[in-house]
Amino acid sequence: ITQWRLGPPDLPFPMLIRLPGDIDSKRVFVRTSDEYSGAISQFNSVNSRGILCETWLPGTVFSVGVLGNDRLRCLPIASRAPGSRHFDCPVALDEQQVVQYKSLALRAFRVIGCRDFACVDIALDHRGEPCLIGIHTNTILEKHGAIAVMMRASGLGWQQLVGTIVECAGSRCGVGWGEVTRPITTVSTHTRSVGISI
């Protein structure tokens, strides 16, 4: 919302309100129109750039790692409970869910203009439909982060993850590897169970 207004947007309650473009900004949880109006007054007093309103989706978060540029590939899907920092991977999903979540992740990667790698977060709405709730491209590159957990579930480690990303970036920038040893980039289609807390 870029123009202040009294009435809430066409989203179901409850919803979360925060400043746009700042994932670390304060989030306000509102359940009614009155709470929305009160929150708007608070934001209006300190900010003039507008606000971002999000439907609150309380269920499990599914994370899909995407690697590549022209040719994209998905890593095994991970999941975590709301408010938790523990990832389980792979997740017990049926084939239709896997295809649906990965298709949404690939479309989001393309539309947003991501490069080399990203982690796409998905949650289900009250009808059970998957909704995009976040795309992460910087804060996920950690040895114990979501992407690393997905790589381990593929049977690969940190070195292979970094090597894959370096090769993706190098190919995108037209780097000629010459006599330099190419990074290891094979991503296995076989998975093993991994659980890790971060």
C-alpha positions in Angstrom: 0.0 0.0 0.0 1.7 3.2 -1.1 -1.1 5.6 -0.2 -2.4 5.7 3.3 -6.0 4.7 3.8 -8.2 3.8 6.7 -9.7 0.6 5.3 -7.7 -2.6 5.2 -6.7 -4.2 1.8 -8.7 -7.1 0.3 -7.0 -9.7 2.4 -8.4 -12.0 5.1 -7.6 -11.4 8.7 -5.3 -12.0 10.5 -2.6 -10.3 8.6 1.0 -9.0 9.2 2.0 -5.4 8.4 5.6 -4.2 7.9 7.7 -1.8 6.0 8.4 -2.8 2.4 11.9 -3.8 1.3 13.1 -4.5 4.8 12.9 -8.1 6.0 14.2 -7.1 9.4 11.6 -4.4 10.0 9.0 -4.7 12.8 6.0 -6.8 12.0 2.6 -6.0 13.5 0.0 -8.8 13.8 -3.5 -7.5 13.3 -6.8 -9.5 13.7 -9.5 -6.8 13.1 -10.2 -3.6 11.2 -9.7 -1.6 14.3 -6.3 -3.2 15.0 -5.4 -2.5 11.4 -6.3 1.2 11.7 -4.2 1.5 14.9 -1.2 -0.2 13.3 -1.5 2.1 10.2 -1.4 5.2 12.6 1.9 3.9 14.1 3.5 3.3 10.8 2.3 6.6 9.3 4.0 8.5 12.2 7.4 7.1 11.3 7.3 6.3 7.6 6.0 7.7 4.4 7.0 4.9 2.0 3.9 2.9 2.4 3.5 -0.5 4.0 3.4 -4.2 3.1 0.4 -6.3 4.2 0.7 -10.0 4.2 -1.9 -12.7 5.0 -0.8 -14.7 8.0 -0.2 -18.3 7.1 0.4 -20.3 10.3 1.3 -23.7 8.9 4.5 -25.5 8.0 7.0 -23.6 5.8 8.3 -25.6 2.8 11.6 -24.4 1.3 12.8 -25.1 -2.2 16.4 -24.6 -3.2 16.9 -23.5 -6.8 20.3 -23.5 -8.6 21.2 -22.2 -12.0 20.4 -19.5 -14.5 19.4 -20.6 -18.0 18.9 -24.1 -16.9 17.4 -24.4 -13.4 17.3 -27.3 -11.0 15.6 -27.8 -7.7 17.1 -29.4 -4.6 15.1 -31.7 -2.3 12.4 -29.8 -0.5 12.9 -29.0 3.2 10.4 -28.0 5.8 10.2 -26.3 9.2 7.5 -25.7 11.7 6.3 -22.1 12.3 8.7 -20.1 14.4 11.3 -23.0 14.3 14.8 -22.9 12.9 15.0 -26.6 12.5 14.9 -28.0 9.0 13.9 -31.5 8.0 14.9 -32.7 4.6 13.6 -34.5 2.5 10.0 -34.0 3.3 7.3 -36.7 3.0 5.2 -35.2 0.2 3.2 -36.9 -2.6 4.4 -36.5 -6.2 1.7 -33.9 -7.0 2.8 -31.7 -4.1 6.5 -32.0 -5.1 5.7 -30.9 -8.7 3.5 -28.1 -7.5 5.9 -26.6 -5.0 8.9 -26.9 -7.3 7.0 -25.4 -10.2 6.0 -22.4 -8.0 9.6 -22.0 -6.9 10.9 -22.1 -10.5 8.4 -19.5 -11.6 9.2 -17.2 -8.7 12.9 -17.5 -9.4 12.4 -16.5 -13.0 9.9 -13.7 -12.3 11.9 -12.0 -9.6 15.1 -12.3 -11.7 17.2 -14.3 -9.3 20.6 -15.5 -10.3 22.8 -18.5 -9.5 20.9 -19.7 -6.4 17.9 -18.9 -4.1 15.7 -20.4 -1.5 12.0 -20.1 -2.1 9.7 -20.3 0.9 6.1 -21.6 0.5 3.2 -22.0 2.9 -0.4 -23.3 2.5 -3.4 -21.0 2.8 -6.7 -22.0 4.5 -7.7 -23.9 1.3 -4.5 -25.9 1.2 -3.2 -23.9 -1.8 0.6 -23.2 -1.8 1.5 -19.5 -1.5 4.8 -17.8 -2.0 5.9 -16.1 1.2 9.6 -15.3 0.6 12.6 -15.6 -1.7 16.0 -15.5 -0.1 19.2 -14.9 -2.0 21.8 -13.7 0.6 21.2 -14.8 4.1 20.8 -18.5 3.2 24.4 -19.2 2.2 25.4 -20.6 5.6 27.0 -24.0 6.4 24.0 -24.9 8.4 21.3 -23.1 6.4 18.4 -24.4 4.4 20.4 -24.8 1.1 23.2 -26.6 2.8 20.7 -29.0 4.4 19.1 -29.7 1.0 22.6 -30.4 -0.5 23.3 -32.9 2.3 20.1 -34.6 1.6 21.3 -35.0 -2.0 24.5 -36.6 -0.7 26.7 -33.6 -1.3 28.5 -31.2 1.1 29.5 -27.6 1.5 32.3 -27.8 -1.0 30.0 -29.0 -3.7 27.4 -26.4 -2.9 29.9 -23.5 -3.2 31.4 -25.1 -6.3 28.0 -25.3 -7.9 27.2 -21.6 -7.2 30.7 -20.5 -8.4 30.2 -22.4 -11.7 26.7 -20.9 -12.1 28.0 -17.4 -11.6 31.1 -18.0 -13.8 29.1 -19.3 -16.6 26.6 -16.4 -16.4 29.5 -13.9 -16.5 31.2 -15.7 -19.4 34.2 -16.9 -17.4 36.5 -19.2 -19.3 37.7 -22.0 -17.0 40.7 -22.9 -19.2 43.1 -25.1 -17.3 41.5 -24.3 -14.0 39.8 -27.2 -12.3 36.1 -26.9 -12.6 34.0 -27.0 -9.4 32.2 -30.2 -8.6 28.6 -29.6 -9.6 26.8 -32.9 -9.8 23.6 -32.8 -7.8 22.4 -36.3 -7.0 18.8 -37.2 -7.5 19.0 -39.6 -4.6 18.2 -38.2 -1.2 18.8 -39.1 2.4 17.1 -37.8 5.5 18.7 -34.8 7.2 17.6 -32.8 10.2 19.4 -29.8 11.5 18.8 -26.9 13.7 20.2 -23.4 13.0 
